[in-house]
Amino acid sequence: MRKLLSMTGLLALLLSTGASFANGRTEVVNIKGEAVGFTNASKVYLQRYENKMFFVIDSAIVSGGQFAFSKKLEIPELYGITDEPGELSTLFVFVDDKTNLVIRYDTARGGRNSTISGSPAAERYKYYQQNARNLNIEAFIKEQPASIVSAWVLYRYYSPTLSPEDLERYTNLLDKSLENTQYVKLLRELPATLRSTALGAKAPDISLPNPEGKTVRLSDHFGKYILVDFWAAWCGPCRRENPNVVRVFNKYKDKGFTVFGVSLDSKKEAWVKAIQQDGLNWPQVSDLKFWDSGPAKQYGIRGIPGNVLLDRSGKIIARNLRGEDLEKKLAELLP
């Protein structure tokens, strides 16, 4: 990605599919692109989005500033174009049932001047980006209930904070044609997960390796008030919240409070380094599976930093306490 973002010029990409098709089907997608500034034999990667991650599904060699893909893809869906494969992707490409999609990618400002035309999904995503700060998600879905972007935005940006009831209500607004997409499937499952970890519920146990490779269990720490803290080294908001968690930990650790860190990292070295840098002197575990983290799924965590506060018996008594709210709650419980 860094190489692509540093090159000058525009990336022009023509994406064409076959005739219109039903959701959940696969169609051959032909991608022809112009990669301005690339040297011959450079590679461009096509990535598929799944559970907040991108996975490489194909690559093309740049020759004479040109590249091409021809591959069966699931439609409608989100894909990405990048020259540096990994969990992130340089350019989001929503592929729907239209036959032509033209992308002009202006790399001079990190792609922010890029334009996409010929696709209702691309136009819908652009509208979301321009109005994200003041978006009414209910109205947004009702305007285009059959758009893959409606499902994706609800899944990606709103599901982390919505109640089970609101999740069900908004998901029911989506068109039935999206029912088999990965986003609606998760949105259908999430309310039950949230109810099973609602206030008053017994916290599901967590048993994972710590940085030294020793298995640590959450239940071994019952008997204290426990903040189960979901975070990651790569998460900027998590790292900014960590000093607050350290402060309240040091203030209340001798009064019967502790923290149990669950990392959504995928790289052990980064995880361990962040623990040391941020002074996180409490139990830490991780399965190093990024957004496929078992405990994150178990607790319905869709955004980090996220946490649940447990009482001494292991029951959930609060969710997502940050900053002053966390300290106020602990002051009530441990005066």
HELIX and SHEET records of a PDB file:
HELIX    1   1 ARG A    2  SER A    6  1                                   5    
HELIX    2   2 THR A  107  ARG A  109  5                                   3    
HELIX    3   3 PRO A  120  ASN A  131  1                                  12    
HELIX    4   4 ALA A  132  ASN A  134  5                                   3    
HELIX    5   5 ILE A  137  GLU A  143  1                                   7    
HELIX    6   6 ILE A  148  VAL A  153  1                                   6    
HELIX    7   7 LEU A  154  TYR A  158  3                                   5    
HELIX    8   8 PRO A  164  THR A  171  1                                   8    
HELIX    9   9 LYS A  176  LEU A  178  5                                   3    
HELIX   10  10 GLN A  182  SER A  196  1                                  15    
HELIX   11  11 LEU A  218  HIS A  221  5                                   4    
HELIX   12  12 GLY A  236  TYR A  252  1                                  17    
HELIX   13  13 LYS A  253  LYS A  255  5                                   3    
HELIX   14  14 LYS A  268  ASP A  278  1                                  11    
HELIX   15  15 PHE A  290  ASP A  292  5                                   3    
HELIX   16  16 GLY A  294  GLN A  298  1                                   5    
HELIX   17  17 GLY A  323  LEU A  333  1                                  11    
SHEET    1   A 5 GLN A  66  ILE A  75  0                                        
SHEET    2   A 5 ARG A  25  ALA A  35 -1                                        
SHEET    3   A 5 LEU A  10  THR A  17 -1                                        
SHEET    4   A 5 ASN A 100  ASP A 106 -1                                        
SHEET    5   A 5 THR A 115  SER A 117 -1                                        
SHEET    1   B 4 MET A  53  ILE A  61  0                                        
SHEET    2   B 4 LYS A  43  GLU A  50 -1                                        
SHEET    3   B 4 GLU A  77  THR A  82 -1                                        
SHEET    4   B 4 LEU A  91  VAL A  95 -1                                        
SHEET    1   C 2 SER A 207  PRO A 209  0                                        
SHEET    2   C 2 THR A 215  ARG A 217 -1                                        
SHEET    1   D 5 GLN A 284  VAL A 285  0                                        
SHEET    2   D 5 PHE A 257  SER A 263  1                                        
SHEET    3   D 5 TYR A 225  TRP A 231  1                                        
SHEET    4   D 5 GLY A 306  LEU A 310 -1                                        
SHEET    5   D 5 ILE A 316  ARG A 319 -1                                        
END                                                                             
